[in-house]
Amino acid sequence: MLQIITLEYSESMLEQLRRACAVASGFIWLDSASPWNASADQPNELLLFNPDWQNTADEDVLSAMLERCDTWGDEQQQRYTSTLDAHSPSLRFRGGLAGVLPYPALEPSDQRVYPAVGDYRNFVEIQHDTQRIFAVVADEESYELIQQVVDDKRPIGSQPDFSLTSEWQWAWDRGAYQAAFNQVQAYLAAGDCYQVNLTQQCRASFAGPPFEAYWQLRGKARAPFSAYVSLGRDTQTDALLCFSPERFLRIEKGQMLTSPIKGTRARLADEVLDSQQRQSLSGSDKDRAENLMIVDLLRNDLSRFARKGSVKVPELFALHSFSNVHHLISHVTAELDPAFHPLEALIGCFPGGSITGAPKQRAREIIEELEAVPRGYYCGTVFSYSRSGLLDSNIAIRSVHCAGGSASVSGGGGITTGSVCEAEYDESVDKIRHLMEGLSRL
């Protein structure tokens, strides 16, 4: 069966849909209601649930995804796509792959975390610019879920509370961070790297459903590439809550775009002081140099999958302001070589250079040596790849990983020879302070 249902665009409908879908299998919320980027994206949200297929922990993720894409040519799958094209041409998503790749996704021996990817034919697309909602359901269970919302038989009601049950505990104190910082400086002086992204983690115990934490935080930590991804066997307790400001890679009709962030200043409540922060960041030679190093790295990454001579940098050091920080953001574009599948480019450029350093491989080795705890899903990517051919992905920073009753949050920044330890430490905390404080208040 395939049903395409047009729903009333209202806040109550949105709230019921989000809460109803959140208890379904494999729930993902791609929450990009206010996106910025170099192209003309439309404001969208996607609620994905009840996937036809999910990867297993021991699969090679690229091979598994490509094999799944091959099934889209089957008669039943083609009928699904042609029906969407015929009856809902205004849909921007056509069903497809979505999920999260953890930072060590390309290291099969690392079983601490693993990719969580599904193939979704059941989804709700919320178009805020046209004020339209479409529910696409391909099985009876999903149809009944949506129909209960439509018939108002699934009341919102009161939800279990989320709360922290311990104080935040940092993996490093300032002294331990200083020691790691000094070792990075030694590697930089020896010529091992030009830049290393050094991060630190804090943890707290929690009780309650992570979705409620995401629901409460999203209004305070809105970001253009936010996402909620249910993880593991118990989708009600294990999840990734992501409030990312950074795009990793977008590919549409052969056009590639990556938008690295490097350069940060904390937002200040006083408007005059906040303006001074913006001016300080815009005029900072150090921050521009850091940004340029990563732009060069990403130009090289894209060039491996691009038509010769097509890699360009249309914008350098653009200043963008978010709820808690100001950032310098650049845009790198290229044309995808037809010899490569978009998913091959995604995996081939992974992980993003802005959260590793340059050169990438040596920086990753130093990160593995020095950081106190594994990154896990932090600095990975949440992505979607539609049957229409559109791929989009974020860098999973400003995220909270909830698993086994423990919530972890990490922050970091690029270390160069011009870095000052105290400033870098403060920046790593400033980036995630709003998440830590927000969760503490729930």
ABEGO torsion letter per residue (X at the ends): XBBBBBBBBBAAAAAAAAAAAAABBGBBBBBBABBBBABBBBBBBBBBBGBABBBBAABBAAAAAAAAAAAAABAAAAAAAAAAAAABAABABAEEBBEBBBAAAABAABAABBBBBBBBABBBBBBAAAGBBBBBBABAAAAAAAAAAAAGABBAEBBBBBBBABBBBBABBAAAAAAAAAAAAAAAAAGABABBBBBBBBBBBBBEBAAAAAAAAAAAABBAABBBBBBEABAAABBBBBBBABBABBBBGGBBBBBBBBEBBBBBABAAAAAAAAAAAAABAAAAAAAAAAAAAAAAAAAAABBBGABBBABBGBBBBBAABBBBBBBBBBBBBAABBAAAAAAAAOBBAAAAEOBAAAAAAAAAAABABBAEABGBBBBBBBAAGBBBBBBBBGBBBBBGGBBBBBBBBBBBAABBAAAAAAAAAAAAAAAAAAAAAX
